[in-house]
Amino acid sequence: MKTYKSTMATTLMCTAVLFAGVASASMNDAPTDTAPGPAYSTVDGKITKIEGSVYTIESETTGYQNLSGTKNVSEMKIYVGQQTKKLHGEKKVGDKVRAEITRGGFANSMQ
């Protein structure tokens, strides 16, 4: 009986730690960089939402082994500031864009 109680206590402790980790990871949706920096990645997609300086970009990809034709859709939030180079003018919801972003999500440039 004592082994059962310690096993149950350990299981509950691990579950609590797991939920705390998932909660803190999901709260980190917004970009963290608000200034230009070294380029980390390029994002291609369509602007689905603009909330102040945070743009939500939806991109579609297909894997090279994806024979059924279905697409993987991902959504990313990026920060667009005054230092962002906006090639071809201001952007609006529905525009297709290519953005060079920092590791923390700041858009160095958008076209």
N, C-alpha and C positions, 0 to 999 in steps of 0.2 A: 504494500500500500504506500509505503514511504517513497519507493522508486517511482510509482505512478504520479504522486504529487510533485516530485521534483521534475519529472519529465514534463508534466503539464505546465508547471511554472516556467520552465525553460522555453517551452513552445509559445506560451503567451508573451514572454519577454521578447522573443525573436519576432513575433508578429507585430508587436508594438513598435519595435525598431524599424521594421520593414515599412509600416504605414507612415512613420515619421519621415523616413527617407523619400518615399514616393510623394508625400505632401510637399516637402521642401523642393524636390525636383520639379514638380508641376507648377510651383509658384514662380519659376524662373523662365516664364514665357517671353517676357519683354527683353529687348536688346539692352546690353549693359554699357556699351561704348557710346558716348555722346560726342566724340571727337575723332578726327581722322587718325589713321594709323596704318601699319603694314597690312597689305592686302592678304586675306586668308583664303577667300573663295569667291566664286562668281555664281550669281543666282539668276536664272532665266525663268520668267513666268509672267503672270498677269496680276495686276493690282486688283485686289478684291475689297480692300477697306483702307481708308486713310483716317487715322485718329490723331490729329495734331501733327506731330513729327514722326509718328510710327506708322509705317506702311506695311500692310499684310500682303505678301506675295504668294500666289498659288502656282506651283509648278507641277508639270506632268512629266514622268519619265517612263520609259519601257526598258526592261532588261534585255540583254542580247539573247537570252534564252526564252524570252516571253513569246511563245508561239501563238497564244490565243488572242493576241491583240489588245488585251486589257492594259490599262495604264495605271501606274502608281501615282497618286496625287499627294503632294505634301504642301504644307503651309508654313511660311516663315515670316516672322516679324523683323523688320529692319528699321533703323533710326536714320532719318534724313534730316540733315541740318543745313545751316547756311554754307558750310564748307563743302557740301556735296556738290560735285560738278554735274550739272544737269544738262547733258547733251540733248539737243532737239527740244528745249523748252521745259515748261512745267508739266508734271504728270497728273493724271486723274484716274479715278476708278475705271477699270476696264482696259487701260493701256497695257500693252505688252512691253516689258522692260528687261534689261540685262543690267544687273547691279554688281559692282565690285565691292565686297564687304570685308570688314575687319573680323577678327575672331569673335569680338563681342557684339557684332551686328550693326556697326555703323557703315552706312553706304558712302564709300569714297567717291564713287561716280555712278550715274545712271544714264542709260541711253535707251 
